[in-house]
Amino acid sequence: MIKLTWDEHFSVGVASMDKQHQVIFDHMSAVSSALEEDAPRSRSALLLETFDIYCKMHFFEEERLMDEMQYPALAGHRRQHDLFVSDLEGFMAQKHQGLDGFFAIRDWFLNHILREDIPYGAFRRDHP
């Protein structure tokens, strides 16, 4: 079983966003496990739909936070979120992409936190 565990390495320094990222890690672990176990398609589809909805909610909240703090890279960040949503929806539309396809989505999200989200946390600390 593949268990993805959030740790401080992924902290952006914004408590509400860190908590949401932790929930997303839990969703990604659940989807990965279902795909690895070759769970019934209905279960995998439900887990993916829940993950999709939560990610969209998270992106909305994150973009709202960036807008409030006048984060200069918001437009580019929003485009990345839109691309992720499009990729996830494409994955969900495919019947049998499997675990490797989901790993690409998972890896995108992890890299996004490390490369794009952590800098907005630093910006927020530097521009109270």
N, C-alpha and C positions, 0 to 999 in steps of 0.2 A: 504494500500500500504506500502511496505517495502522500506524505503529509508535509504541507508547506507551513512553516512556522515563522510568524512575524517576530522580529527582534529589534532592538534599539538601532541597529545598523540602518533600518528603513525609516527611522523617525524623521519627520519633517519639522518637528518642534512646535506643532500646532495640535493640541490635544484632540480636538474634534476630528481633524483629518487623520491623525494617527489611529484613532479608534475606528474610523471608517475603513482605513486600510487594513486593519486587523480583521474586520468582518469580511472584507474582500478576500483576504488570504484564506479564511475559513471556507468561503464559497468556492475558491479555486481548488482547494483540497478536496472538497466534496465532489466537484465535477470530475477532477482527475481520478478519484477513487471509483466513481461510477463508470467512467470510461475504461479504466484499467480492469475492473471486474466484469466488463461487458454486461452491465446492468441492462434491464429492459429499456428500450428506446424511450418509453414514456417517462421513466424516472430520470434519465439523462436529460431529456428535453425540459422537464420541469426544473431541474437544477440549473440548467443553462439559462432558462428564462428568468429565474430568480436572480442569478448572477448578473444578467443583462440589465434588469430593472434596477438592481442595487448600484451597479456601476454608473448608470445614467443619473440616478439620484446623487451619487457621490460627485460626479463631474459637475452637476448643476451647483451643488453646495461649494465645491472648490472654486469654481469660476466666480461665484458670487463673492466669496471671500477675497479673491484676487482683485475683483472689481472694486470692492470697498477699500482695499489698501492701495489702489491705483498701481497695481503691479504692471510694469512696462512690457512684460512678455506675455500678457494675457491673450492677445490675438493668436499668437503662435501656439500657445498652450491649448486654446480652444480648438484649433485645427487638429492638433494631435488627438484630443479627445474624440473629435468627430471621426477621425480615421480609425481609431480603436473601435468605436461603436459600429462603424461600417464593417470592419474586419470580423468582429464578433457576430454581427448579424449574418454575414456571409458564411461563417463557420456553422452557425445554427441552421442555415438553410440547406447545407450539405448533409446528406443522410449518414454518411460513413467516413468522415474525415478522421475520426479516432483521436487517440491520445497524442500522437505527434503534432497534429494540427492544433490541439488545445495547448500543447507546450509552447508553441509559437506565440499564442495569445498571452499565456502566463508570463513568458519571458519578456514580452513587450511591456506588460504592466510593471514587472519588477524593475526593468531598466528605466521606465518612465519615472517611477518614484525616485530612483537614485540620481537620475540626470536632470529631471525637470521639476519634480516636486520639492526636493530638498532645497534647491535655490530659492523658491518662493518663501520657504520658512526662514531662510537666512535674511531675505529681503525684509520680511515682516519684523524680525528682531532688530534689524539695522534702521528701520523706518517706522518707529512706533506711532 
